[in-house]
Amino acid sequence: MAHKIRSLISNKVVQALESLPSRGKEVKASAVLPYIQVDPQTSQPPEFRVSLRDLYQRSIISSDGHKGLVKVGSSLTRADIRLNFKVNSSQLVSDVVKAVTERPINFWRKSGLVSLLPPQRVVVEYSSPNIAKPFHVGHLRSTIIGSFVANVNQAVGHEVIRINFLGDWGTQFGLLKYGYDHQNLTASDLEEDAIAKLHRAYVWANQRAAEDPTVAQTARETFTRMEEGHPGELSAWETFRTMSIRDLKRVYARLNVTFDEYHGESMYPKNACRRVLKDMEHSGLIRTAGDGRKVYQYGFTRMYYVVENGQSDHFSALFSILAALGHPWADCLTHIKFGRVRGMSSRKGTAVGLEDLLDGARQLMGHRQDLAKTTKREARLSSDTAEELAVSSVIVGDLKQRRQRDYEFSWDKALQATGDTGVEATVHPLSPGDTAALVEPTALALVKEIARFDEVLVETYHELEACVLLAYLFRLCSVTNAAFKQLQIKGAQQEVAEARLALFLAARHTLAAGMTILGLRPMQHM
C-alpha cells in the first residue's frame, strides 16, 4: 500500500551505496525493497526502516557496503543496525487510504512486496477424511491449516489447486457392503444422513465379523470383486462415495472450506502400485519389499501435503525415493507439519465428531449472545450470527497456535465471546477524498498498521504460519478500536468526518482481507 514510499527509500539506499568509495557489488533497488518496513511504534510519527544486518546477512550488500551505510546513517539502533527514514505523513495517509478503499478486494496485489513474488502453480492436499465415516475432529487441523495454506498462496497471486485425498478403498468397504446388504439399505435411504447410516451399517458388520469368521471372509471376497471391477459391487461403492462426498461438502461449507478436486486411494489400483514398485526395484531402491505411490502430476511449481507431525518419516522417505528415481519435481514437494490437539472431546467427555463440536459451539455462542447487553437485536435473532461466531472461534483457537506445536483444546477459551473484535460501519463505498484532516496520533497509528498488511502477508506466506497474520489482525483491531474511540464521525465537520470514515473503511477492508485468508467469514454486525 505504501509502494511509492518503499520504492523511493530503496532507491535512496542504492544511491547511497553508489556514492561510497568502495561500495562492493552492484545492488538493485528491487533487491532492497522487500526489506523496507513500516516502523510499528505507535508513539512516533510515521517512519520506515531497513535493517542493514538483514541486507548483509542475505548477501544483498557486501561488507564494504554495510560498513559504509553505517557511517552515513543518521538514525541507528545498535542492537539491530538499521536506517530509519522519516516520511511525509500526509502522503502516507493519502496513499494507504486510497489504495485500500479503491481496491478493497485485492488492494495488496499492487504492493511491490507482493508483485516481486514470481507466479506459481501450487497444489495443496489437505483434510483427507475417510468416506462412510463421520468427519472426526482428528481431521480438523489438516482442514483448517490446509485451507489457510491454499488461501495465502492464492492471496499472493498463485494459481492454487485444492485436493482432498479421501480414504475410499480397502477391505473395510467389503464389510460396509455386507452391512448395507444385510440391513436392506438402498440408495434412497442415503438421501439424508448418508454418512451416519453407512457408519452404523459398517459398525454392525464389524461386530458380526468379530463373532462369525465367515462374515470377514465374505467381506474380503466382496472387496476382491470390487478390485476386479465387478459392476454390481462397484456400483454400490460408487453410491457410498458419492453420498459421502455430498455430506462432507455440507460440513466443509460450515467451515468455509472448498476443494477443486476429490481424489482417493481408489484411483491407484494394484496394477499402478506394482508398476511403481518395479520402477523402484529397477533403480535399486528396494530389494525385497517397500512402499511406493503413483503420483499424478499437475505441472506444479510447489505441492504441499498438510499432514500431522507423526507422518514425517513417511514423507521424508517418499520424497527421497522420488528424488532417487530421478524425478526433477521431487524438490518441489513439501510436508506441512502440524501438532496434535489434546483434549478435543465433547463437554461430556466423550469422543466428538466435527459437527457435534460445531453444533455445541453454535448453541453456546447463541446463549452468550442472548445474555450480552451489547448484542444488537437483529444479530440476537439470527442463528447465522451464532454459527459464524462459533466457527470463527474454533478456527481462530486453532490457528493462533504455532503450527507444529501440540496444544490442549479448551472449550472455554475456544468459545469465549470477549476479546479482540473489529470495527463495524454500515456505509456505502466512497472515495477517500481529502485525507489531510487525518493528523491525530491515533489516526497516524492506524494508517501505519494498515500499511504493514502487505509486509505481514509476505512474511505469513514465507513461513506458512497463520499465527503471524492472526497476531497482526489482533493488533490492528486494538489500534482500530483506540482510534474509533477518539476520532468521532458524528458531529464532526464534513471534510473531517469523511476522512475519518474513509480511514475506518480502510481498516475494515484490511481486517476483512486478513480474516478471509485465514478462512473466516467477516461479519456485518454482532
N, C-alpha and C positions, 0 to 999 in steps of 0.2 A: 504493500500500500504506500510505502514511503520510498518508492523505487527511484524517483528523481534525486532525492537526497542521498540515498545509498550510492547511486552512480556517481554523484558529484564527489562524495567523500572518497570512494575507491579511486577515482581519477586523481584526487589530491594526493593520496598516498603514493600512487605511481609517479606523479610529478616530483614528489619529494625524493623518491628513490633515484629518479633520473638526474636530480641535481647533486647527488652525492659524488664525491671524487672517486670512490671505489664502491660502486653500488652492487657489484656482483652480477648475477644473471638478470636477463630482461624479465620483467613481470607485467602481465596484462591485468587491466582493471577488472575483467570478468573473473579472474582468479581470486582477487581480493574481496569482491562483492559479497560472497557468502559469509564473510567474517565481520561484516559491518552490522552491528547490533544496536537496537534501542537500549539506552540505559534505563532500567526499570525503576530506578529510585524515584518515588513519588514526591519527595521533598525538594527536588531540584527542577529547574527549567529543563525543557527537552534537550537531551544530549544523545549523541550516538558515540559508540566506542568501537575500537578494533584492538584485539589482543595481539601484540607483537609476538608473544610467545607462541600463540596458535599459528600465526603465519610462518614462523621459523620452524616449528616442530612438524608442520605439514609440508615443508620444503617449498612454500610459496616465495619466501625471501631467503637470501643467503645470510651467513653470519655477518658479513660486512654490512649488508642492508639493515639487518637487525640492530647492529651497534649504531649505525648512522641515524636511524629513525629515533632511537632512544635519546640521542644527543639533541635532535631538533624538536623533540616532543615538548609541548608546553604544559601538558597535564598528564602526569604519570602516576600510576599506582604501583609501587614496587613489588607488592605481593604477586601481582599478575600484571606485568608491564604492559600498559595499554595507552593508546592515544584517545583522548576524549575530544569530541567536536561539538561545539555549541551550534545550534541551528536556529533558523528563523521560525519562531513559534507559530506565527500566523500562517506561514507557508505550509508547515507540517500539518496544522489543523485542517486547512483547506484541502490539501492533497489526500489526507486519510479519510475525512468525512465524505468527500466527493467520490473517491474510489469505491467505498463500501456501499453508499446509497445508490449509486448509478448502476452497479452490477451486484446486487445483493446475493444472487445465487452462486456466483463463482468469482467474486471480487479478487481473490488471491491469485487467480490464474495469470494476471498480468504482472505479478511480482517478479522481479529479476531473480529472486531466490528460487522460485518455483520453475520459471522458464529455463533455468540453467540445467534442470534435470532432463536428461535425454529420454524421449518417449520409449516405453517398453510394452511388451505383451506379457502380462502376468497371469499365471494360473494359480488359484488358491483352492486347496482342497480342505474342507473342514466339516465338522459336525459328525457325519458318518454313524448314524444310529443303525440298529437292526430293524428290518421290516417285520411286521406282525407282532411287534413287542411295543409296549408303552415307551414313549420318549422319556428316558430316565434322566435325572439331574446330572448323572455322570457325564452326559454329553453336553451339558450346558456351557462349560468353559470353552470347549472347542468351537461351539456355535457362536458364542459372543465374541471371542477373540478372533476367530476366523472372519466373521463379518466385519470387524474393525480393520483387520489387515487388508481385506478387499476394498473397503471404503477409503482408507487412507491412500492406497495406491491409485484408486480412481480419482481421488481429490487432486493429486498432483499431475493428472493428465494421462495416466497409463491406461491402456486397454486391458480390462480385467475380465477373466473368465472364472466364474464361481462354480465349483464342482462339489457335489455331495456324493461320496463313495459309500454306498449302502452295504450293510451285511445282508445279502439277499440270496445266499446259496449255501448248501450244506445239508448234511443228513437230517438236521432239525426240521427241514421242510418236508421230509418224509413223515416225521411224527405229526407235523401240523396237518398234512393231508389226511393222515389216519384219523385224527380228532375231528377234522372238518367233515369227513365222510360219515363217521360213526355217530356224530351228533346231528346228522341230517341237515347241515347248513347249506345254504345256497347263496349265489351271488347277490340276490335281492336282500338277504339277511344282513349283508355287509354295507348296505346303503347308509346306515347310521352306526357310529361307534365301531367301525371295522376293526381297528387295532385291538380294542378291548375284547371283542368277541373272538378274534383269532387267537389272542393270547390265552383266553380261557380254554379254547379248544386244544392248544398246544400243552398247557399245564395238565389238562385232563389226560391227554395221550401219554405224556411223560410219566404220569402216575401209573397208568395202566402198564407201560413198558417196564416199570420197576417191579411190578407184580407178575408180569407174564412175559418171558423172554421172546415169545413168538411175535409180540407186538413190535419190539425193537427190530426183529428180523424183517417183518413186513415193511416197516418204515425205511430200512436200508434198501430193500428191493424197490420200493416206490421211488426213492431218490435216484437209484441207478437208472430207472426208466426215464426220469427227468433228464439226467445227464445224456442219455441216449437219444433224447428228443421225442419221446413218446407224446403224441398230440394231446391225449387226454390229461396226462399228468402235467404237461407244460401249460395247458390252458388254465388249470386250477392255480398253478404257481403264478401265472401272469395276473390272475384275478387278485391273489393275495398281494402281489407287488403293487398293482395299480391302486387298489383301495388303500393300502398302507401309505403310499406317497400322497394320496389325496388328503388323508388325515394329518400327515406330517406337515403338509403345506399350510393347513389351518393353524397348527401350533406355531410354525415359523412366522406366520403373519402376525401373531400376537407379539413376537419378539422383533418385528420389523426386519426380518431376515429373508433374503431371497437367494435363489440359485439359478444359474443358467442351464446347468445340466445335472441330471441324476445318473450316476454310474453305479456299478455294483460288482461284487465278486462273480456274478453270473456271466459277466462279459468276458471272463478269462477261463474258458473251459480247460479240460485236461490236456487236449492236444496243444493248445497255446503254451501251457506251462511246460509241457515236455520239450517244446522247441527251445524255450529259454534255458532249460537245464542242459540240453545238448550243446547249446552255444557256450555255456559256462564250462562244460566238460572239455569241449574242444579247445578252449582258451587256457585250460589247465587250472581253473579256479577251484574246481571241486574234483574229488576223486570217487567217492562212494555215495555221498548224499549232499543235499544242500537245499536252500530255499531261494526261489527266484520269482520274478514278476515280469509280466509282459507290459511294457509301458506304451501308452497311447500318446503320441506327440502332437503338440499344438503349434510347433514352431515358436515356442515361448522364449522370452528373454530370461524369465525367472519363474520357478514354480515353488510354491510354499505348501508344505504339509503341516497342518495345525493339529498336532497330536501331543499328548501329555509326556512329561519327562521320562516316564517308565519305558517308553519305546525308543529311547536314544540309541541303544545298542543296535536295534533293528535298522534304523535309518542310517546309522554310521556304516553298517555292513552293506546295506543296499547301495549307498552312494559309492562306496569304494569298489564294489563289484561292477557297477555300471561304468566307472572310470576305467577299471581294468579291462573291461570288454571293448574299450576304445570309443565309447560314445562321447562326443565332444560336449554334449549338453549336460553331462553329469555334474559339472561345476556350477550349473545354474539351478541346482536343486537345494532347497533349504528346509530343514526341520525347525518349525516354530514351536519351541518347547513351552510347556506351562505346568505349573504345580497343581496339586490336588486340593480339593476343598474338603475339609473335615467338618463333621457335624451337620452335613446337609440332609437333615431329616425333618419330618413334619413336627408340628408343635406338640404332637402326642408322642413323639419319639420313634415313630416307625419310618421305614424307608418311604420315600416320596417320589412320585412322578413329577415331571416338569409342570404339567397342567395343574396338578394338585398344589404345587408351590405357587404358581401364578394366581390360582383361584383364591387361595388363602391370603395372599398378599393383597389382592384386589378388595377382598372383604374387609380386611383390617384397615386398609387405606381409606375405604369409603366410610368406615366408622369414625376414623380420626378426622376426616373432612367434616362430618356432621357435628363433631364436638368443637372444631376450630371456629373461633369467633371471626376470623379474617376470611374464611371461605365465602366466595361470592355465591349468591343464591343459584344462579344458573349452573355453576360448577357443582354445587351440592346436589343438584337434581340429576346430574349426568353421571351414569355409570362408566362412560368412556373416560372421564377425567380420572376416576379412581383406578381404572385399568392402566392408563398411561403412567400415572404416578407409581403404581405398583411395579410395572415392568421396568420403568426407569430406575427405580430403587434397586431392583435386583441386578440390573446391568451395571449401574454405577458401583454398587457394592463389590462387584467382581473386578471391574476394570481399574479401580483405584489401587489395586494391589500390583506390585511388581510381578510381571508375568510368570516367572519361573519359581516364585515362592509358593509353598503350600500356605493355606490360611484357614482359619477357623471361621466357619459361617455362623453369623448371629442374626436371628430373626429381628431382634430389636434394632440392631444397627442398620440392617438392610431396609427396614420399613419405617425408619424414623421420618417423621413428616417435617422436622425442622432442619435448618442448616442453610447451605448456600442456595439461593434462588436468584433468578434473573429479573430484569425489569420488564414490565408489560406496558404496552401503549397501543390502544386501538385507534389507528390512524390510517389514512391513505398514503401511498408513496408520494414523496415530494422531492423537489430539487433541493440540494443543500443550500443554495443561495449564498448569501454573505455570511461567513463564519467568523468575521472579525470580532464579534461580541464574545467569543469563547476565550476569555483571558484568565478566568479564575483558576487557581491551582488545582482544584478538583476536576475542572474541565480538561486541563492540560494532562493531568494524570490519567484520565480516561482515554484521551487520544493516544497517549504513549502505549497504553495497554492494547488498544485496538491495533496499533501499528506493529505490535510484536506478533500478531497472529501468524503471519507467513513464516517468521523465524521458528516459532514453536511447531508449526505444521511440518516444516522440513526436518526439524530435529525428531519429531514423532515418527516421521516416515523412515528416517535412517535407523532409528532404534527399534521401531515397531513395538513401542511401549505406550499403551493407551494412557497410562497414568501421567505421562508427561503432558499430554493435551488436557487431561482432566484437571490436573493441578492448575494449569493456566486458566481454564474456564472458571474454576473456583475463585481465583484471584480476580479475574475480570468481573465476576459477579460482585465481589466485595467492593471493588473500585467503582463499579457502576452504581451500586446502591448508595455509596457515600456521596457520589455526585448528584444522584437523584434527590437526596435529602436536602441538598444545599442549593441546587440550581432549579428554582421554581419556574414553571412554564406559565401556569395560570396567573394572570395579573401582571406579567412582565410586559415590557414594550414589545411590539410586534416583531421587530428585527431580532431582538434578544430571544424571544420565545421560539421563533422559527429556527434560529441557530441551535438552541438547546435541544429542540425536538429532533433536528437532524442528527445531532450527536447521539441522542439516545436511540434513534433508529439504527445508526451505525453500530452501536453496541449490541442492539437486539439482533441485527443480522449476523454479527460476528459470533455471538453466543449460539444462534441457530445453526450456523455453519459447523462449529465445533461439535455441537450435540449430534448433528446428522452424521458426521464422520464416525462418532462413537457408536452409532446405531440407535440413537434416541430419537423420539419424535418431539420436536419443540411444540409446546402448548401455547394456546392463545390467552388462557386465563386460568387462575387457580382459586 
